[in-house]
Amino acid sequence: MTGRKVAALVGTMVIALGIGSSANASGGDKAEFERILKQQYDAWYEEDGAKFAATFHKDADMVTFNGEHLSTRKGIAEGMQYYFDNYIPTSRLKLVDEHLRYARRDLVVIVRTTCIVETTDCRDGSLSRNTNVLSKRDGKWLQESFQNTRVEPLPPGVVPVPEPKGYTGSIEQIRQRQEDAWYEEDGVKFASTFSKDADLVTFNADHLRTRKGIAERMQFYFDNFIDTTRLETLGEHIRYVGRDLAVVVRTGCQLVPPSTECRPDSVSRNTNVLVKRDGKWTQESFQNTRYVPIP
């Protein structure tokens, strides 16, 4: 198979607010989500790492646009302040669109498209997509995880497939099934590890929605763009929130068989949010970002 080495696919972004699939957030929840978003955007403009991090739970995870993993509210505050002081020019964030979906009454997945504004328009090359997973603990909504990826569009296309049957298992079994599906270039098998209404944001920031949508676009890219490679896990950070919610941040790369060395420029970091139902885990959201170290 020929093609560019890509790990991802094209999805259509829509503005939608949802429960299960999509519906409106309740008035109280909507106000809280808007408050959290406004606080983040204000903190960005004010270059205030602590204020930015205050929108996260104490043990939260954040992966930046360059693939750096910031862990805990304190770590997010310190990491963001370093970025503000050394790399991020004074600017504002602009919301372009968003898709909101409740996975449970106390768990919401929001995929937003945003850009950086220095005057009145989006700065060239600043369009990005981020997955915000918020949970309600002790009656208060805060972010459990956040990951951002710069948008680099790829051609649209799908391979029609039947509705994939869902696969559930342990966290390790789900990871192994995804890695096997990648090597076998099997979009249906890859998508089976996700819930029926799941969200996936690829390394180039394409947003894939629903298990069927993930399967169709993954198969298109396996057939047309993705070279035969294996996925290699280099590191893993697992955090449990209660007994039935897990946030997994993994670092991985691609191997070109029979090589056992990471393919150049293939190291990436992804956030996997999993929910346990009836004793088995399934993925609610996934986002991948290429890792580009910053001093």
Backbone as CSV, one residue per row, in Angstrom:
resi,resn,N_x,N_y,N_z,CA_x,CA_y,CA_z,C_x,C_y,C_z
1,MET,0.845,-1.189,0.000,0.000,0.000,0.000,0.879,1.237,0.000
2,THR,0.479,2.247,-0.759,1.222,3.496,-0.772,0.423,4.552,-0.038
3,GLY,1.088,5.675,0.236,0.353,6.766,0.853,1.160,7.479,1.894
4,ARG,0.677,8.660,2.260,1.313,9.422,3.319,1.096,8.736,4.643
5,LYS,2.025,8.937,5.563,1.838,8.310,6.858,0.941,9.209,7.683
6,VAL,-0.265,8.769,7.789,-1.215,9.516,8.589,-1.906,8.550,9.510
7,ALA,-2.323,9.059,10.608,-3.007,8.214,11.559,-4.443,8.636,11.685
8,ALA,-5.067,9.188,10.625,-6.358,9.713,10.893,-7.149,10.190,9.727
9,LEU,-8.232,10.773,10.005,-9.314,10.795,9.067,-10.149,12.036,9.089
10,VAL,-11.081,12.056,8.092,-11.848,13.268,7.915,-13.241,13.085,8.478
11,GLY,-13.698,14.043,9.237,-15.063,14.017,9.724,-15.686,15.373,9.524
12,THR,-16.979,15.440,9.531,-17.662,16.709,9.341,-18.002,17.305,10.689
13,MET,-17.550,18.542,10.941,-17.878,19.210,12.188,-19.274,19.808,12.079
14,VAL,-20.057,19.627,13.111,-21.364,20.258,13.164,-21.498,20.957,14.493
15,ILE,-22.358,21.940,14.531,-22.667,22.576,15.801,-23.831,21.816,16.391
16,ALA,-23.588,21.094,17.477,-24.641,20.289,18.070,-24.437,20.211,19.563
17,LEU,-25.508,20.211,20.293,-25.453,20.034,21.730,-26.209,18.767,22.040
18,GLY,-25.601,17.835,22.828,-26.233,16.548,22.880,-26.268,15.782,24.167
19,ILE,-27.255,14.930,24.313,-27.342,13.917,25.343,-27.359,12.584,24.624
20,GLY,-26.449,11.665,25.009,-26.354,10.389,24.322,-25.848,10.624,22.925
21,SER,-26.704,11.032,22.026,-26.232,11.454,20.714,-26.162,12.971,20.714
22,SER,-27.296,13.659,20.532,-27.268,15.116,20.547,-28.609,15.677,20.991
23,ALA,-28.573,16.609,21.919,-29.745,17.351,22.366,-29.228,18.553,23.131
24,ASN,-30.124,19.417,23.591,-29.684,20.618,24.274,-29.259,20.328,25.705
25,ALA,-28.191,21.006,26.149,-27.817,20.949,27.555,-28.876,21.684,28.365
26,SER,-29.097,21.232,29.594,-30.063,21.907,30.448,-29.562,23.299,30.793
27,GLY,-30.479,24.162,31.223,-30.113,25.544,31.492,-28.978,25.693,32.481
28,GLY,-29.048,24.948,33.609,-28.000,25.043,34.611,-26.670,24.533,34.117
29,ASP,-26.687,23.394,33.422,-25.451,22.844,32.875,-24.866,23.776,31.822
30,LYS,-25.718,24.277,30.948,-25.244,25.153,29.882,-24.544,26.379,30.453
31,ALA,-25.116,26.944,31.502,-24.502,28.114,32.131,-23.135,27.764,32.713
32,GLU,-23.015,26.569,33.302,-21.735,26.146,33.864,-20.693,25.926,32.771
33,PHE,-21.098,25.288,31.676,-20.157,25.053,30.578,-19.676,26.381,29.989
34,GLU,-20.589,27.327,29.855,-20.218,28.640,29.322,-19.303,29.384,30.288
35,ARG,-19.557,29.243,31.587,-18.702,29.893,32.583,-17.280,29.346,32.519
36,ILE,-17.160,28.022,32.424,-15.837,27.396,32.356,-15.100,27.844,31.096
37,LEU,-15.815,27.860,29.971,-15.189,28.288,28.721,-14.734,29.744,28.809
38,LYS,-15.582,30.612,29.346,-15.224,32.030,29.465,-14.011,32.210,30.372
39,GLN,-13.967,31.464,31.470,-12.823,31.594,32.373,-11.532,31.175,31.675
40,GLN,-11.590,30.105,30.891,-10.395,29.683,30.152,-9.963,30.746,29.148
41,TYR,-10.930,31.288,28.416,-10.595,32.282,27.398,-10.072,33.567,28.033
42,ASP,-10.667,33.974,29.159,-10.164,35.155,29.869,-8.746,34.907,30.382
43,ALA,-8.515,33.710,30.933,-7.192,33.377,31.466,-6.141,33.378,30.364
44,TRP,-6.526,32.911,29.184,-5.597,32.916,28.043,-5.180,34.346,27.717
45,TYR,-6.162,35.240,27.602,-5.865,36.632,27.259,-5.060,37.314,28.366
46,GLU,-5.370,36.982,29.616,-4.662,37.577,30.755,-3.330,36.887,31.035
47,GLU,-3.067,35.795,30.323,-1.833,35.014,30.483,-1.659,34.569,31.938
48,ASP,-2.720,33.976,32.464,-2.789,33.582,33.871,-2.940,32.065,33.962
49,GLY,-1.831,31.368,34.198,-1.853,29.912,34.240,-2.724,29.355,35.340
50,ALA,-2.705,29.978,36.517,-3.499,29.484,37.644,-4.995,29.611,37.356
51,LYS,-5.396,30.723,36.768,-6.810,30.925,36.433,-7.252,29.932,35.366
52,PHE,-6.388,29.682,34.398,-6.683,28.699,33.354,-6.878,27.318,33.973
53,ALA,-5.969,26.938,34.868,-5.998,25.603,35.461,-7.146,25.412,36.439
54,ALA,-7.697,26.497,36.960,-8.779,26.398,37.938,-10.049,25.798,37.349
55,THR,-10.129,25.688,36.027,-11.300,25.077,35.386,-11.205,23.553,35.358
56,PHE,-10.102,23.002,35.877,-9.869,21.556,35.882,-10.035,20.981,37.285
57,HIS,-10.389,19.697,37.347,-10.347,18.987,38.618,-8.897,18.921,39.111
58,LYS,-8.729,18.679,40.394,-7.400,18.705,41.008,-6.451,17.692,40.386
59,ASP,-6.976,16.540,39.925,-6.132,15.467,39.390,-6.235,15.343,37.869
60,ALA,-6.660,16.403,37.190,-6.962,16.356,35.757,-5.727,16.160,34.880
61,ASP,-5.999,15.873,33.597,-4.955,15.705,32.585,-5.211,16.652,31.423
62,MET,-4.125,17.214,30.882,-4.218,18.092,29.724,-3.077,17.773,28.770
63,VAL,-3.394,17.652,27.468,-2.374,17.473,26.438,-2.440,18.683,25.518
64,THR,-1.316,19.373,25.369,-1.252,20.614,24.608,-1.163,20.347,23.108
65,PHE,-1.220,21.431,22.320,-1.225,21.291,20.860,0.048,20.635,20.339
66,ASN,1.141,20.700,21.107,2.391,20.072,20.673,2.604,18.712,21.329
67,GLY,1.567,18.201,22.020,1.629,16.854,22.566,2.254,16.723,23.935
68,GLU,2.437,17.828,24.648,2.979,17.736,26.003,1.868,17.375,26.980
69,HIS,2.163,16.476,27.914,1.185,16.046,28.909,1.397,16.820,30.206
70,LEU,0.383,17.591,30.593,0.392,18.305,31.864,-0.559,17.579,32.806
71,SER,-0.065,17.199,33.973,-0.842,16.380,34.901,-1.102,17.132,36.200
72,THR,-2.323,17.091,36.672,-2.848,17.747,37.873,-3.078,19.240,37.624
73,ARG,-3.979,19.806,38.416,-4.279,21.237,38.277,-3.020,22.076,38.487
74,LYS,-2.209,21.696,39.467,-0.972,22.435,39.734,-0.013,22.330,38.543
75,GLY,0.114,21.124,37.984,0.990,20.947,36.832,0.508,21.712,35.615
76,ILE,-0.816,21.766,35.427,-1.378,22.534,34.316,-1.095,24.020,34.510
77,ALA,-1.284,24.511,35.738,-1.029,25.927,36.022,0.425,26.289,35.747
78,GLU,1.345,25.463,36.217,2.768,25.752,36.033,3.175,25.642,34.567
79,GLY,2.678,24.599,33.890,3.024,24.424,32.483,2.481,25.540,31.615
80,MET,1.224,25.914,31.844,0.629,26.982,31.046,1.293,28.323,31.328
81,GLN,1.658,28.578,32.590,2.320,29.844,32.891,3.668,29.936,32.186
82,TYR,4.373,28.804,32.108,5.643,28.778,31.384,5.427,29.103,29.906
83,TYR,4.376,28.514,29.321,4.061,28.809,27.920,3.704,30.283,27.742
84,PHE,2.858,30.809,28.639,2.463,32.215,28.537,3.682,33.136,28.639
85,ASP,4.582,32.821,29.544,5.735,33.691,29.785,6.781,33.614,28.677
86,ASN,6.820,32.488,27.961,7.929,32.279,27.034,7.549,32.074,25.571
87,TYR,6.325,31.628,25.293,6.017,31.241,23.919,4.729,31.817,23.354
88,ILE,3.739,32.077,24.189,2.428,32.478,23.677,2.308,33.998,23.683
89,PRO,2.183,34.619,22.513,2.010,36.075,22.476,0.615,36.458,22.962
90,THR,0.456,37.683,23.390,-0.850,38.151,23.851,-1.873,38.002,22.730
91,SER,-2.924,37.267,23.007,-3.926,36.969,21.980,-5.207,36.527,22.665
92,ARG,-6.256,36.461,21.876,-7.535,35.949,22.367,-7.875,34.654,21.634
93,LEU,-8.693,33.830,22.288,-9.207,32.627,21.659,-10.616,32.895,21.141
94,LYS,-10.922,32.314,19.995,-12.244,32.474,19.394,-12.870,31.104,19.176
95,LEU,-14.116,30.945,19.613,-14.852,29.707,19.388,-15.458,29.732,17.991
96,VAL,-15.127,28.719,17.185,-15.654,28.626,15.823,-16.908,27.755,15.798
97,ASP,-16.861,26.591,16.428,-18.053,25.760,16.585,-17.811,24.714,17.667
98,GLU,-18.874,24.005,18.034,-18.729,22.981,19.065,-19.790,21.900,18.915
99,HIS,-19.440,20.734,19.420,-20.336,19.573,19.458,-20.336,19.079,20.899
100,LEU,-21.510,19.021,21.519,-21.618,18.631,22.923,-22.470,17.377,23.038
101,ARG,-21.972,16.414,23.821,-22.671,15.137,23.978,-22.525,14.645,25.414
102,TYR,-23.637,14.291,26.025,-23.588,13.665,27.340,-23.319,12.170,27.177
103,ALA,-22.274,11.671,27.837,-22.036,10.237,27.898,-22.811,9.632,29.061
104,ARG,-22.948,10.425,30.121,-23.766,10.097,31.283,-24.297,11.418,31.821
105,ARG,-25.168,11.333,32.801,-25.691,12.565,33.393,-24.582,13.419,33.994
106,ASP,-23.511,12.762,34.445,-22.432,13.491,35.112,-21.152,13.527,34.286
107,LEU,-21.263,13.255,32.983,-20.079,13.221,32.120,-20.449,13.749,30.743
108,VAL,-19.739,14.769,30.291,-20.037,15.372,29.000,-18.759,15.486,28.175
109,VAL,-18.890,15.245,26.868,-17.780,15.368,25.922,-18.095,16.547,25.005
110,ILE,-17.208,17.543,24.988,-17.388,18.716,24.133,-16.194,18.803,23.185
111,VAL,-16.465,18.740,21.887,-15.415,18.901,20.877,-15.595,20.283,20.262
112,ARG,-14.574,21.120,20.423,-14.652,22.500,19.944,-13.615,22.764,18.862
113,THR,-13.977,23.611,17.919,-13.036,24.153,16.945,-12.785,25.604,17.332
114,THR,-11.510,25.974,17.452,-11.161,27.312,17.912,-10.012,27.869,17.078
115,CYS,-9.748,29.151,17.256,-8.582,29.762,16.627,-8.043,30.853,17.541
116,ILE,-6.872,31.366,17.194,-6.236,32.453,17.936,-6.454,33.751,17.171
117,VAL,-6.905,34.776,17.883,-7.182,36.075,17.279,-6.243,37.108,17.886
118,GLU,-5.477,37.779,17.033,-4.593,38.847,17.502,-5.150,40.219,17.156
119,THR,-5.980,40.299,16.112,-6.663,41.560,15.770,-8.165,41.283,15.769
120,THR,-8.721,40.964,14.596,-10.147,40.628,14.530,-10.402,39.283,13.867
121,ASP,-9.430,38.787,13.112,-9.617,37.544,12.373,-8.731,36.437,12.932
122,CYS,-9.099,35.198,12.605,-8.280,34.063,13.019,-6.885,34.179,12.412
123,ARG,-5.875,33.987,13.246,-4.502,34.013,12.754,-4.271,32.819,11.842
124,ASP,-3.572,33.025,10.741,-3.288,31.936,9.813,-2.602,30.783,10.546
125,GLY,-3.089,29.575,10.288,-2.474,28.393,10.872,-2.824,28.132,12.318
126,SER,-3.764,28.920,12.888,-4.067,28.763,14.315,-5.314,27.934,14.583
127,LEU,-6.016,27.500,13.532,-7.234,26.725,13.738,-6.889,25.391,14.394
128,SER,-7.605,25.061,15.457,-7.345,23.810,16.165,-8.651,23.208,16.646
129,ARG,-8.568,21.947,17.048,-9.750,21.250,17.570,-9.367,20.619,18.897
130,ASN,-10.243,20.738,19.879,-9.935,20.192,21.197,-11.111,19.418,21.763
131,THR,-10.770,18.361,22.488,-11.762,17.555,23.188,-11.706,17.907,24.664
132,ASN,-12.827,18.386,25.175,-12.966,18.744,26.580,-13.907,17.736,27.231
133,VAL,-13.419,16.975,28.185,-14.266,16.033,28.910,-14.484,16.586,30.311
134,LEU,-15.735,16.864,30.635,-16.083,17.433,31.933,-16.894,16.430,32.739
135,SER,-16.637,16.387,34.032,-17.427,15.541,34.916,-17.984,16.385,36.055
136,LYS,-19.071,15.904,36.600,-19.721,16.595,37.711,-19.423,15.829,38.987
137,ARG,-18.615,16.420,39.840,-18.284,15.814,41.129,-18.812,16.716,42.239
138,ASP,-19.505,16.116,43.185,-20.058,16.874,44.313,-20.863,18.078,43.832
139,GLY,-21.602,17.869,42.742,-22.491,18.902,42.236,-21.838,19.983,41.408
140,LYS,-20.532,19.851,41.101,-19.819,20.904,40.376,-19.143,20.350,39.134
141,TRP,-19.364,21.026,37.994,-18.720,20.645,36.747,-17.312,21.230,36.666
142,LEU,-16.333,20.388,36.322,-14.982,20.828,36.003,-14.418,19.876,34.952
143,GLN,-13.293,20.239,34.367,-12.706,19.424,33.316,-11.870,18.273,33.881
144,GLU,-12.108,17.078,33.336,-11.291,15.907,33.660,-10.088,15.813,32.733
145,SER,-10.319,16.155,31.463,-9.228,16.089,30.485,-9.481,17.086,29.369
146,PHE,-8.384,17.473,28.728,-8.424,18.426,27.614,-7.262,18.084,26.704
147,GLN,-7.527,18.033,25.404,-6.437,17.835,24.450,-6.693,18.689,23.228
148,ASN,-5.627,19.287,22.710,-5.725,20.206,21.580,-4.838,19.726,20.435
149,THR,-5.324,19.891,19.192,-4.580,19.476,18.003,-4.812,20.496,16.897
150,ARG,-3.743,20.927,16.247,-3.870,21.858,15.128,-4.560,21.179,13.942
151,VAL,-5.427,21.926,13.253,-6.168,21.395,12.108,-5.276,21.381,10.871
152,GLU,-5.140,20.205,10.269,-4.434,20.030,8.997,-5.326,19.154,8.120
153,PRO,-6.223,19.755,7.349,-7.270,18.999,6.644,-6.711,17.950,5.683
154,LEU,-7.435,16.848,5.588,-7.163,15.798,4.613,-8.394,15.634,3.724
155,PRO,-8.236,15.053,2.534,-9.384,14.899,1.633,-10.502,14.088,2.277
156,PRO,-11.757,14.452,2.006,-12.878,13.690,2.561,-13.037,12.356,1.850
157,GLY,-13.752,11.443,2.491,-14.023,10.157,1.877,-14.413,9.131,2.911
158,VAL,-15.232,8.166,2.504,-15.651,7.091,3.394,-15.691,5.786,2.621
159,VAL,-15.632,4.688,3.354,-15.918,3.360,2.818,-17.137,2.862,3.579
160,PRO,-18.300,2.763,2.936,-19.504,2.340,3.655,-19.321,0.972,4.306
161,VAL,-19.745,0.877,5.546,-19.663,-0.383,6.288,-20.957,-0.568,7.068
162,PRO,-21.295,-1.803,7.418,-22.444,-2.021,8.299,-22.147,-1.449,9.684
163,GLU,-23.179,-1.266,10.479,-22.989,-0.796,11.853,-22.085,-1.770,12.602
164,PRO,-20.908,-1.312,13.066,-20.005,-2.227,13.769,-20.586,-2.675,15.110
165,LYS,-20.347,-3.911,15.451,-20.743,-4.416,16.753,-19.740,-3.935,17.793
166,GLY,-20.241,-3.444,18.910,-19.358,-2.924,19.938,-18.557,-4.012,20.632
167,TYR,-17.333,-3.664,20.999,-16.460,-4.574,21.742,-16.176,-3.955,23.098
168,THR,-16.319,-4.730,24.152,-15.984,-4.263,25.492,-15.006,-5.237,26.126
169,GLY,-14.230,-4.741,27.062,-13.250,-5.593,27.724,-12.471,-4.795,28.738
170,SER,-11.302,-5.291,29.104,-10.429,-4.547,30.001,-9.764,-3.412,29.223
171,ILE,-9.180,-2.475,29.943,-8.480,-1.373,29.282,-7.344,-1.911,28.418
172,GLU,-6.635,-2.907,28.907,-5.541,-3.502,28.146,-6.066,-4.220,26.904
173,GLN,-7.185,-4.922,27.013,-7.756,-5.622,25.862,-8.197,-4.642,24.776
174,ILE,-8.759,-3.521,25.188,-9.181,-2.507,24.214,-7.965,-1.929,23.488
175,ARG,-6.912,-1.617,24.242,-5.690,-1.109,23.607,-5.143,-2.122,22.602
176,GLN,-5.080,-3.394,22.992,-4.531,-4.421,22.109,-5.393,-4.593,20.860
177,ARG,-6.712,-4.523,21.014,-7.597,-4.678,19.862,-7.405,-3.527,18.876
178,GLN,-7.232,-2.327,19.390,-6.987,-1.192,18.504,-5.667,-1.353,17.753
179,GLU,-4.632,-1.777,18.462,-3.335,-1.953,17.808,-3.396,-3.052,16.750
180,ASP,-4.112,-4.135,17.041,-4.270,-5.208,16.054,-5.041,-4.706,14.835
181,ALA,-6.112,-3.943,15.078,-6.928,-3.426,13.976,-6.122,-2.483,13.094
182,TRP,-5.250,-1.693,13.711,-4.399,-0.781,12.936,-3.500,-1.574,11.989
183,TYR,-2.831,-2.594,12.507,-1.920,-3.391,11.674,-2.685,-4.155,10.597
184,GLU,-3.891,-4.624,10.933,-4.718,-5.364,9.974,-5.470,-4.435,9.022
185,GLU,-5.392,-3.130,9.257,-6.065,-2.113,8.440,-7.569,-2.383,8.369
186,ASP,-8.152,-2.573,9.543,-9.554,-2.963,9.680,-10.305,-1.864,10.430
187,GLY,-11.002,-1.006,9.673,-11.706,0.112,10.283,-12.823,-0.309,11.215
188,VAL,-13.542,-1.363,10.858,-14.644,-1.837,11.699,-14.113,-2.349,13.034
189,LYS,-13.052,-3.108,12.992,-12.467,-3.635,14.227,-11.932,-2.501,15.095
190,PHE,-11.298,-1.518,14.469,-10.782,-0.370,15.208,-11.918,0.363,15.914
191,ALA,-13.006,0.603,15.184,-14.124,1.372,15.731,-14.916,0.604,16.774
192,SER,-14.811,-0.716,16.773,-15.624,-1.526,17.686,-15.317,-1.246,19.152
193,THR,-14.151,-0.669,19.437,-13.762,-0.404,20.826,-14.423,0.858,21.381
194,PHE,-15.185,1.565,20.538,-15.831,2.810,20.945,-17.316,2.595,21.223
195,SER,-17.876,3.458,22.052,-19.318,3.441,22.271,-20.022,3.874,20.986
196,LYS,-21.301,3.617,20.909,-22.046,3.880,19.678,-22.010,5.350,19.280
197,ASP,-21.953,6.266,20.258,-22.012,7.703,19.978,-20.678,8.403,20.175
198,ALA,-19.589,7.662,20.191,-18.282,8.192,20.582,-17.757,9.279,19.647
199,ASP,-16.744,9.997,20.161,-16.043,11.034,19.401,-14.565,10.688,19.317
200,LEU,-13.986,10.890,18.132,-12.556,10.665,17.918,-11.995,11.863,17.158
201,VAL,-10.925,12.454,17.681,-10.217,13.532,16.985,-8.824,13.023,16.650
202,THR,-8.493,13.042,15.375,-7.257,12.457,14.879,-6.076,13.415,15.038
203,PHE,-4.872,12.929,14.709,-3.672,13.743,14.917,-3.672,15.011,14.075
204,ASN,-4.440,15.028,12.980,-4.543,16.239,12.159,-5.841,16.987,12.444
205,ALA,-6.520,16.583,13.540,-7.691,17.284,14.083,-8.976,17.073,13.299
206,ASP,-9.090,15.999,12.544,-10.380,15.642,11.968,-11.263,15.072,13.076
207,HIS,-12.530,15.422,13.061,-13.465,14.964,14.087,-14.352,13.870,13.507
208,LEU,-14.234,12.662,14.037,-15.042,11.527,13.608,-16.094,11.262,14.672
209,ARG,-17.333,11.114,14.241,-18.444,10.971,15.179,-19.173,9.656,14.971
210,THR,-19.475,8.991,16.048,-20.185,7.718,16.149,-19.274,6.556,15.751
211,ARG,-19.602,5.390,16.277,-18.816,4.190,15.975,-18.809,3.910,14.474
212,LYS,-19.959,4.057,13.835,-20.047,3.803,12.395,-19.228,4.829,11.609
213,GLY,-19.312,6.098,12.010,-18.538,7.130,11.335,-17.047,6.914,11.477
214,ILE,-16.622,6.472,12.659,-15.207,6.169,12.875,-14.774,5.029,11.960
215,ALA,-15.592,3.977,11.875,-15.250,2.815,11.044,-15.125,3.193,9.570
216,GLU,-16.068,3.969,9.058,-16.082,4.299,7.627,-14.888,5.165,7.229
217,ARG,-14.560,6.135,8.052,-13.454,7.020,7.699,-12.104,6.354,7.939
218,MET,-12.030,5.567,9.009,-10.784,4.831,9.238,-10.499,3.890,8.071
219,GLN,-11.546,3.205,7.581,-11.319,2.269,6.480,-10.889,2.999,5.216
220,PHE,-11.470,4.167,4.978,-11.072,4.962,3.811,-9.588,5.304,3.875
221,TYR,-9.128,5.694,5.038,-7.719,6.066,5.148,-6.790,4.867,5.199
222,PHE,-7.234,3.758,5.758,-6.433,2.537,5.657,-6.257,2.160,4.186
223,ASP,-7.314,2.311,3.402,-7.272,1.909,1.993,-6.480,2.877,1.120
224,ASN,-6.383,4.140,1.536,-5.835,5.144,0.635,-4.610,5.906,1.134
225,PHE,-4.410,5.990,2.433,-3.367,6.878,2.930,-2.401,6.257,3.939
226,ILE,-2.851,5.299,4.711,-2.030,4.812,5.817,-1.181,3.629,5.373
227,ASP,0.121,3.763,5.502,1.027,2.664,5.192,0.882,1.556,6.236
228,THR,1.297,0.360,5.879,1.246,-0.761,6.815,2.268,-0.546,7.926
229,THR,1.770,-0.318,9.117,2.634,-0.081,10.276,2.010,-0.726,11.504
230,ARG,2.831,-0.884,12.512,2.346,-1.309,13.822,2.411,-0.130,14.784
231,LEU,1.515,-0.133,15.761,1.550,0.873,16.810,2.321,0.326,18.005
232,GLU,3.169,1.159,18.570,3.982,0.773,19.718,3.691,1.730,20.872
233,THR,3.315,1.188,22.024,3.075,2.012,23.204,4.392,2.259,23.927
234,LEU,4.720,3.531,24.122,5.974,3.912,24.776,5.774,4.273,26.243
235,GLY,4.585,4.700,26.588,4.302,5.079,27.968,2.805,5.216,28.169
236,GLU,2.376,5.091,29.417,0.944,5.110,29.698,0.694,5.654,31.101
237,HIS,-0.250,6.578,31.193,-0.670,7.152,32.476,-2.164,6.886,32.616
238,ILE,-2.547,6.059,33.591,-3.952,5.712,33.801,-4.428,6.343,35.104
239,ARG,-5.559,7.030,35.027,-6.149,7.655,36.216,-7.620,7.258,36.289
240,TYR,-7.997,6.703,37.423,-9.386,6.308,37.632,-10.127,7.399,38.395
241,VAL,-11.328,7.688,37.923,-12.220,8.609,38.622,-13.393,7.759,39.099
242,GLY,-13.336,7.326,40.341,-14.308,6.355,40.809,-14.033,4.995,40.192
243,ARG,-15.055,4.153,40.158,-14.884,2.785,39.671,-15.191,2.621,38.190
244,ASP,-15.858,3.605,37.584,-16.366,3.376,36.232,-15.994,4.465,35.236
245,LEU,-14.947,5.236,35.532,-14.435,6.235,34.595,-12.916,6.213,34.656
246,ALA,-12.286,6.136,33.491,-10.824,6.119,33.423,-10.348,7.093,32.354
247,VAL,-9.295,7.835,32.678,-8.633,8.723,31.724,-7.237,8.153,31.490
248,VAL,-6.958,7.776,30.245,-5.687,7.146,29.901,-4.949,8.046,28.914
249,VAL,-3.751,8.485,29.288,-2.910,9.280,28.391,-1.737,8.397,27.971
250,ARG,-1.652,8.124,26.669,-0.606,7.234,26.160,0.334,7.983,25.224
251,THR,1.585,7.566,25.260,2.579,8.010,24.288,2.916,6.814,23.414
252,GLY,2.906,7.015,22.101,3.168,5.900,21.200,3.838,6.356,19.925
253,CYS,4.166,5.387,19.079,4.773,5.682,17.783,4.389,4.590,16.803
254,GLN,4.827,4.745,15.549,4.584,3.751,14.510,5.877,3.013,14.187
255,LEU,5.747,1.701,13.998,6.860,0.860,13.567,6.574,0.357,12.164
256,VAL,7.583,0.376,11.300,7.445,-0.180,9.955,8.060,-1.575,9.980
257,PRO,7.231,-2.636,9.972,7.772,-3.996,10.073,8.816,-4.268,8.987
258,PRO,9.907,-4.962,9.308,10.170,-5.640,10.583,10.932,-4.775,11.590
259,SER,11.079,-3.486,11.320,11.840,-2.620,12.216,11.195,-2.557,13.596
260,THR,12.026,-2.434,14.613,11.543,-2.265,15.982,11.816,-0.848,16.487
261,GLU,12.240,0.039,15.574,12.512,1.426,15.928,11.344,2.315,15.498
262,CYS,11.062,3.334,16.293,9.983,4.263,15.950,10.264,4.940,14.616
263,ARG,9.267,5.006,13.785,9.359,5.732,12.526,9.604,7.213,12.836
264,PRO,10.488,7.873,12.100,10.777,9.285,12.389,9.505,10.140,12.395
265,ASP,9.431,11.029,13.353,8.324,11.982,13.465,6.968,11.323,13.704
266,SER,6.949,10.094,14.199,5.664,9.423,14.412,5.250,9.379,15.878
267,VAL,6.068,9.914,16.780,5.706,9.884,18.200,4.517,10.813,18.437
268,SER,3.521,10.306,19.133,2.329,11.096,19.411,1.815,10.773,20.804
269,ARG,0.884,11.607,21.257,0.279,11.392,22.575,-1.230,11.461,22.403
270,ASN,-1.934,10.539,23.045,-3.387,10.519,22.920,-4.060,10.371,24.271
271,THR,-5.247,10.966,24.363,-6.071,10.864,25.558,-7.271,9.987,25.247
272,ASN,-7.432,8.935,26.035,-8.538,7.992,25.889,-9.413,8.086,27.137
273,VAL,-10.687,8.388,26.963,-11.611,8.427,28.092,-12.544,7.226,27.965
274,LEU,-12.520,6.372,28.984,-13.285,5.126,28.959,-14.297,5.098,30.098
275,VAL,-15.440,4.470,29.816,-16.505,4.311,30.799,-16.796,2.824,30.951
276,LYS,-16.998,2.396,32.186,-17.337,0.996,32.449,-18.846,0.860,32.587
277,ARG,-19.397,-0.040,31.779,-20.819,-0.357,31.846,-20.968,-1.866,31.932
278,ASP,-21.755,-2.331,32.880,-21.969,-3.771,33.080,-20.647,-4.513,33.245
279,GLY,-19.706,-3.867,33.927,-18.438,-4.516,34.241,-17.398,-4.500,33.144
280,LYS,-17.701,-3.880,31.988,-16.770,-3.855,30.862,-16.514,-2.414,30.427
281,TRP,-15.298,-2.169,29.926,-14.910,-0.830,29.500,-15.174,-0.615,28.012
282,THR,-15.493,0.636,27.654,-15.592,1.052,26.259,-15.129,2.498,26.164
283,GLN,-14.672,2.915,24.989,-14.146,4.271,24.824,-15.257,5.254,24.460
284,GLU,-15.264,6.396,25.159,-16.205,7.468,24.850,-15.553,8.544,23.990
285,SER,-14.258,8.776,24.194,-13.574,9.777,23.375,-12.098,9.430,23.258
286,PHE,-11.505,9.934,22.174,-10.089,9.692,21.875,-9.596,10.882,21.074
287,GLN,-8.416,11.392,21.432,-7.793,12.433,20.617,-6.300,12.193,20.577
288,ASN,-5.712,12.421,19.404,-4.294,12.172,19.183,-3.607,13.447,18.706
289,THR,-2.377,13.677,19.175,-1.598,14.857,18.799,-0.145,14.447,18.612
290,ARG,0.461,14.852,17.521,1.883,14.602,17.318,2.691,15.295,18.419
291,TYR,3.726,14.614,18.905,4.565,15.170,19.963,5.725,15.943,19.349
292,VAL,5.750,17.245,19.606,6.823,18.123,19.133,7.376,18.841,20.360
293,PRO,8.509,18.394,20.908,9.014,18.973,22.162,9.292,20.468,22.049
294,ILE,8.999,21.174,23.127,9.346,22.587,23.265,10.278,22.702,24.464
295,PRO,11.361,23.458,24.348,12.323,23.558,25.457,11.673,24.004,26.765
